[in-house]
Amino acid sequence: MREYNFDGLIGPTHNYAGLSPGNLASQHHGGQPSHPREAALQGLEKMRFVSELGVGQAVLPPQPRPSLRTLRALGFTGSDEEVITRAARDGEHLLRLTSSASAMWTANAATVAPSADTADGRVHLTPANLTQMFHRAIEADTTHAVLRAIFADAKHFQVHAPLPGAAHFADEGAANHTRLFTPGHKAVHVLAWGRSAWQDVKGPQRFPARQTLESSQALARLHQLAPEQVVLPQQHPDGIDAGAFHTDVLAVGNERFLMLHALAFVEHPKLLQTLREKLGDAFRFEVATDAELPVKDAVRAYPFNSQVLSLPDGSMAIIAPIESRETPTAHAFLERVVAGDNPVKAVHYLDVRQSMNNGGGPACLRQRISLTDAERAAITADVFYSPALHEGLAAWVRKHYRDVLKPEDVRDPQLARETMTALDELSRLLKLGSVYDFQQ
Ligand SMILES: N=C(N)NCCC[C@H](NC(=O)CCC(=O)O)C(=O)O
């Protein structure tokens, strides 16, 4: 089995609209101009870097924005241009919500279990319904269509529908999921959550908890995981209140290694003990206390929103955002991790600032999917990274993307037209078929 990092290609309407309460970067940058072309090229450079480390890399496409389908469903009528003009006049906030390029954060696209772990021996994928935030909830249908197009072979893959039930089954995808394993032990799926739909659990006071316990339980069932392989910790409410809206803002794991902040989970020592029991002595972890790395710094600099990658030589490398190098406490923590008794031997700092300014670091930008050679061969879409694909995508970005986008530019009907033209071309470039509603 090989892990592929499916990165979200950052879409042409990338902008800062301040849409996510509890996501401090989104709140802070709302209203500022963005740079869509630079954003997409930064994302492509990250893909190149990861691929050159010898790690599997692939790409997931952006979604049509503004979402005309959503605006029509909310009562705006007429031609595409008229829908946008009317929404700009009578529902400007709705236009902002339907224009976000948030599908770039593919950690939130789905939760995935590899075939080695599931009872029926297939890869199981469940697109996240993202119901907690309206601008993200509208991603689910297209994500479902895209995943069905890529993972089409029912012999190897089962793509489930997003969880039903709106707020009760609010699901944020792999941002709250970590798969750990050690040789000789069954893999463990850590499926975290921030609130419960039906149980009385103390949650955050200031910011919303997004994922429910009941969603995490449903994912474990759908993916046919054995009960002893599943651990369901609660995100620490104080961590959420400090700005850790997803688990991956304060914790990241890979194979036999977990790196976490003390405010990532409620009673983290107990969680670590459970993991040690399930994974054996090879399991390693590094905890940052609030004294070593204040949660405020962790939320601003995102050292835990790193990718921890297994390299061909058996060691691991961390891909961290450059903000972590610029923040002394976060930098010192990562350097301590590299020097520690664990498999991480290097840390690389990459510039994904355009995405970071909306609260999305390296780990948010990728969905990890482990595939056997046969599963990989069953995928006919041209989504796996190669230098040639990189060139094709970079040329596509340069051709279609604007340099600057001010939040009010989403009022321009021309932007929607440009995006449709670009995505139509992209779906052919990636051999995806007609996955977008405007292509139906
Ligand atoms: N942690 C992970 N895995 N993903 C990060 C998602 C960031 C995203 N930001 C936004 O949606 C901001 C959009 C805006 O404000 O324009 C969110 O809050 O859902």
The ligand as an SDF file (V2000), in Angstrom:
LIG
                    3D

 19 18  0  0  0  0  0  0  0  0999 V2000
   -8.2330   22.4560    9.1410 N   0  0  0  0  0  0  0  0  0  0  0  0
   -8.5790   22.0260    7.9560 C   0  0  0  0  0  0  0  0  0  0  0  0
   -8.4840   20.7720    7.6830 N   0  0  0  0  0  0  0  0  0  0  0  0
   -9.0910   22.8330    7.0260 N   0  0  0  0  0  0  0  0  0  0  0  0
   -9.0980   24.2490    7.0690 C   0  0  0  0  0  0  0  0  0  0  0  0
  -10.3510   24.7920    6.4900 C   0  0  0  0  0  0  0  0  0  0  0  0
  -10.3680   26.2990    6.4670 C   0  0  0  0  0  0  0  0  0  0  0  0
  -11.7160   26.8450    6.0780 C   0  0  0  0  0  0  0  0  0  0  0  0
  -11.6130   28.2730    5.8780 N   0  0  0  0  0  0  0  0  0  0  0  0
  -12.6200   28.9510    5.2900 C   0  0  0  0  0  0  0  0  0  0  0  0
  -13.6160   28.4210    4.8750 O   0  0  0  0  0  0  0  0  0  0  0  0
  -12.4620   30.4650    5.1890 C   0  0  0  0  0  0  0  0  0  0  0  0
  -13.1570   31.0620    3.9930 C   0  0  0  0  0  0  0  0  0  0  0  0
  -13.2640   32.5580    4.0750 C   0  0  0  0  0  0  0  0  0  0  0  0
  -13.3720   33.0880    5.1850 O   0  0  0  0  0  0  0  0  0  0  0  0
  -13.2210   33.2260    3.0090 O   0  0  0  0  0  0  0  0  0  0  0  0
  -12.7730   26.5200    7.1350 C   0  0  0  0  0  0  0  0  0  0  0  0
  -12.9010   27.2840    8.0970 O   0  0  0  0  0  0  0  0  0  0  0  0
  -13.4430   25.4900    6.9980 O   0  0  0  0  0  0  0  0  0  0  0  0
  1  2  2  0
  2  3  1  0
  2  4  1  0
  4  5  1  0
  5  6  1  0
  6  7  1  0
  7  8  1  0
  8  9  1  0
  8 17  1  0
  9 10  1  0
 10 11  2  0
 10 12  1  0
 12 13  1  0
 13 14  1  0
 14 15  2  0
 14 16  1  0
 17 18  2  0
 17 19  1  0
M  END
$$$$
